[in-house]
Amino acid sequence: MIKKPSKDELTGVEAKYIGQLAQVIKDIGVANSDGIGVIKIYGETWQAKSSDGCEIKAGQMVKIVRNESLIMFVEKCEE
């Protein structure tokens, strides 16, 4: 029987990135880019999409809410 880790037992990408803040370095949600932008966290760059489809400009801070393959899904941080 395979046990799915609980929220307190997350490992890998979930433990390191989910819930963390990152900086947008390439606009997210722009129509001609399939909505994919780029974020930077821990000195690494990741492709990112907005979790609610809104546009997020470079320079803004976002919170990583989930990961699908090599794409991080983010939401705007409250200003």
C-alpha positions as CSV (number, residue, x, y, z in Angstrom):
1,M,0.0,0.0,0.0
2,I,1.4,3.4,-1.0
3,K,0.9,6.1,1.6
4,K,0.4,9.7,0.4
5,P,2.4,12.1,2.5
6,S,0.4,14.4,4.8
7,K,0.8,18.1,4.7
8,D,3.3,17.9,7.5
9,E,5.4,15.3,5.6
10,L,5.8,17.0,2.3
11,T,9.1,16.4,0.6
12,G,10.9,17.6,-2.6
13,V,9.4,20.4,-4.5
14,E,6.4,20.7,-2.2
15,A,8.5,21.1,1.0
16,K,11.0,23.5,-0.6
17,Y,8.8,25.8,-2.7
18,I,5.1,25.6,-1.9
19,G,4.0,28.5,0.3
20,Q,7.3,30.4,-0.4
21,L,7.6,33.9,-1.8
22,A,9.4,34.5,-5.2
23,Q,10.0,37.5,-7.4
24,V,8.6,37.7,-10.9
25,I,11.4,38.4,-13.4
26,K,9.3,38.0,-16.6
27,D,5.6,39.1,-16.8
28,I,3.1,36.3,-16.0
29,G,-0.3,36.1,-17.6
30,V,0.6,37.9,-20.9
31,A,-1.7,36.7,-23.7
32,N,0.9,35.9,-26.4
33,S,3.0,33.8,-24.0
34,D,0.3,31.2,-23.0
35,G,0.4,33.1,-19.7
36,I,3.8,31.7,-18.8
37,G,6.3,34.0,-17.1
38,V,9.4,33.5,-15.0
39,I,10.0,33.7,-11.3
40,K,13.2,33.6,-9.2
41,I,13.5,31.8,-5.9
42,Y,16.7,30.5,-4.1
43,G,18.7,31.8,-7.0
44,E,16.9,29.5,-9.4
45,T,14.5,30.5,-12.2
46,W,11.2,28.7,-12.9
47,Q,8.4,29.0,-15.4
48,A,5.3,30.3,-13.7
49,K,1.6,30.8,-14.3
50,S,-1.0,32.7,-12.3
51,S,-3.3,30.4,-10.4
52,D,-6.3,32.7,-11.1
53,G,-5.3,33.9,-14.6
54,C,-4.5,37.5,-13.7
55,E,-1.5,39.4,-15.1
56,I,1.5,39.9,-12.8
57,K,4.2,42.3,-13.8
58,A,8.0,41.7,-13.4
59,G,9.3,43.0,-10.1
60,Q,6.3,41.9,-8.1
61,M,6.4,39.3,-5.3
62,V,4.2,36.2,-5.6
63,K,3.4,33.2,-3.4
64,I,3.9,29.7,-4.9
65,V,0.7,27.8,-4.4
66,R,1.3,24.6,-6.4
67,N,3.6,22.9,-8.9
68,E,2.7,20.9,-12.1
69,S,5.8,19.4,-13.7
70,L,8.2,22.3,-14.3
71,I,5.7,25.1,-13.9
72,M,5.0,26.9,-10.6
73,F,1.5,28.3,-10.1
74,V,1.6,31.5,-8.1
75,E,-0.7,34.2,-6.7
76,K,-0.1,37.9,-6.1
77,C,1.0,38.9,-2.7
78,E,-1.1,41.5,-1.0
79,E,0.6,44.9,-1.2
